[in-house]
Amino acid sequence: MDEAFDEFQSKAQDPNTKIKAWGLKEGTGEPVEIPPSFWMTNGFHFTDTITGMPSRTAPTVNRSYEDREQMPRYTDIRVERFGVERTWRRIWNPVTFIRETRRRKAELEQLAKLGFK
């Protein structure tokens, strides 16, 4: 599982990534998109998002207590499925492209109704 997380972190921090993740900054307010640069030094237990458990970000590099307190934190992490499937093509089947595009549109509409932008 660590390899999968490392690969996620590597792909998610690419400025041209198709992976989109949202969360509640500091655990409050409206969900916001987490910038790719955030993943350079932070991560989360992505299995929590699969199992429906509460998820939150945490630093992945050693930092002083003061530095950790100044870094933003996100809770209730959501990762867009479409971007993950497009990034790891071995799990993306071109035959299902139209179906997935429709599902993505429906997911985005649902996220918009929930306040995700």
Summary of the structure (lengths in Angstrom):
residues: 117
radius of gyration: 14.8
end to end distance: 29.6
largest distance: 50.0
contacts: 289
relative contact order: 0.18
helix: 50%
strand: 18%
